[in-house]
Amino acid sequence: MKLPKHFGGGGFSGMMQQMQDAMAKAHDLEAELENVRIPIDKGPVKAIFDGTGRLLKIGLDPAVVDPNDIEALEDLVVGIVRDGFEQAVALRNAKVQGIMPNLPDIPGI
C-alpha cells in the first residue's frame, strides 16, 4: 500500500509517531463530541443533538400535534432526526480529518 505523500515525515519512526499522536487525539474525540451541542430548528419541531448524533432533546409546538394527522408529525420528527444525525456525522468527519489530515478519504472511517 502506498502511503500518502508527506506521511510520516521521518520514515517509519515518524509515521509511527504520527499514528500514536492521532490515536491519542482520536481517543479524546468521543468525549469532545459528546460535549458539542447541535441545535436543529424545523419551525414547529426543534431538537438538540450532541456531536455523536445522540438526540438529547426534542420540542414540539402543540399546533403540530393533530390527532387526525399523525403522519405529518411523524414526517417532521423523522426529518429533524435525519438532519441532526447528518450534521453530527459531518462534524465527526471534519474532526477526524483534522486529526489525520494526510490520510486519503476512506469511506466508513
N, C-alpha and C positions, 0 to 999 in steps of 0.2 A: 504494500500500500504506500503510495506516495504521499508524504506529509505536505501540508500547505506551506507555501513559501514563507520564510522567516520564522517557522515554527521551531521553537527550541532555542534558537539563537546561539547556544553554546554546545552544540552537538547533543549527544544522548543525555548527558547530565543536565544540560539546560532544559531539554524537553521534559525530563522527569521533574525538575523543579517547577516548571510551568504547570505541569499536571497536578503536582501536590498543592500548589497555590490555588489552582482552580478548584480542586476538590474541597479545600478548606472554605473557599468562598461559597461553593455550592451547598456545603453543609449548613451554612448560615442563611442561605436563600429562603428556605421554607419558613423559618421564623420571621424573617423580614417580610415575606409576602403575607403572612398571617396578620401582620400589623397594618397593612395597607387597606384603606377603605375605598371602594369604588361605588359611588352613587350612580344609580340608573333612574332616570325620570322619564316615564312614558305618559305624562299627564296624570290621569286618574290612578295610575299604578306606579308606585315608587319602590325601589329596593336598594339595599346596601349589601355589597359582596365584599369579601376580603380578597386579597391578591391571589389566593389559591383557587378561587372560584366558588368558595362556600357562600351560600346565601345566609346572611346574618339577620336581615330584617326585610319585611315586605309590608307595604302600606297600601290600602285600597280606599279610594274615595267611595263613600256609601252610594253615590249616584250610579256607580257601575255594577252594583250588586242588584241585579234584576232577576228574580226567580224564574221569570219567563224567558230569559236569555242567558243562561249559564254558559253557553258556548262562547259568547263574546268575552266574558270574563276569563274563561279558560284560555282563550287566544291571547289576551293581554298578559296573563301570568306566564304563559309559555314564551312569549316574546321577550319579556323582561328577564326571565331566567336565561334565555339564549344569549341576549346581549351582555348580561353580566358575566357569564362564563366566557364568552368570546373576548371580552376586554381583559379578563383575568389571564387568559391564555396568551394574549398579545403582550401583556405586561411581563409574564414569566419568560416568554421567548426573548424579549428585549433584555431582560436581566441576565439570562443565560448567555446571550450573545456578548454582553458586556464582560462576562467572566472569561469567556473563551473567544475573543474576537478573531483569532486567526484560524479557527476551525471552519471548514466548509459547512454550509447549511445541510444538516442531516435530518430528514423528516422524522418526527416522532421523538426527538430528543430535546 
